[in-house]
């Protein structure tokens, strides 16, 4: 089992009020699964993604990632898990504007101390996997939106993570380019990567094998994709 959540809760204090963003989440995700998370605005999708990605911690309950209890770790240990085990793909790409594609892909390897020659080779191989080897020395402003998202995907997989988290990865792209990005994610899944995708588009969620529907911080339905 890659992910195990038991009775997980997340509560935010806003002034004198407490807001329950996640309520009694019980969720198991196996290695190599492709899971979509759907729900209306305010349903808890982003909060759940942040907890899964170790960007935030639960208020109660337990979260186990690769047999490690995440809620028992300190900030440094959480940062290490994010770097070692999780690749992130965001709607807004989150690339360094002055760095070329190769350097953007290298970033996780710089943070974990991979030697320069090895990290350059790994970054080149990741760009090849997303079909962008010929754009390695282009900066983000010299790339299309789809190409920028490919760079972001290459950065997410350069560490060979256990898990790829994609938060609205096609949200800033036209339909054709979005379909190309979804094809890349499908190829990554076919090669054994575990993927969790947050989307509000049903046709995007249908690329997955399983759809988890959230409402008011709770899992409303957990079903196989069509």
TAMOGI-V326258 format. One record per backbone hydrogen bond with DSSP energy under -0.5 kcal/mol. NH is the residue of the N-H (numbers start at 1). CO is the residue of the C=O. Records with the same first field share a line. If there is no record, write none. Layout:
BEGIN
NH: CO  CO
END
This chain:
BEGIN
2: 29
3: 29
4: 64
5: 27
6: 62
8: 25
9: 60
10: 22
12: 19
14: 12  17
15: 13
17: 14
19: 12  17
20: 18
21: 10  19
22: 10
23: 217
25: 8
26: 24
27: 5  25
29: 3
33: 30
35: 195
36: 210
37: 197
38: 36  212
43: 40
48: 44
49: 45
50: 46
51: 47
52: 48
53: 49
54: 51
55: 50
56: 50
59: 9
60: 9
62: 6
64: 4
65: 63  68
66: 2
68: 65
70: 63  68
71: 63
72: 69
73: 70
78: 74
79: 75
80: 76
81: 77
82: 78
83: 79
84: 80
85: 81
86: 81  82
87: 163
89: 165
91: 167
93: 90
94: 92
97: 95
99: 96
101: 138
102: 136
104: 100
105: 101
106: 102
107: 103  104
109: 106
110: 106
111: 107
112: 108
113: 110
114: 109
119: 115
120: 116
121: 117
122: 118
123: 119
124: 120
125: 121
126: 122
127: 123
128: 124
129: 125
130: 126
131: 128
132: 127
135: 132
136: 133
138: 135
140: 99
142: 139
143: 140
148: 144
149: 145
150: 146
151: 147
152: 148
153: 149
154: 150
155: 151
156: 152
157: 153
158: 154
160: 157
162: 85
163: 85
164: 194
165: 87  163
166: 164  196
167: 89  165
168: 166  198
171: 168
173: 170
178: 174
179: 175
180: 176
181: 177
182: 178
183: 179
184: 180
185: 181
186: 182
187: 183
188: 184
189: 185
190: 186
191: 187
192: 189
193: 188
194: 162
195: 33
196: 164
197: 35
198: 166
199: 37  197
202: 200
205: 201
206: 202
207: 204
208: 205
209: 34
210: 34
211: 223
212: 36
213: 211  221
214: 38  212
215: 218
217: 43
218: 215
220: 213  218
221: 213
223: 211
225: 209
END
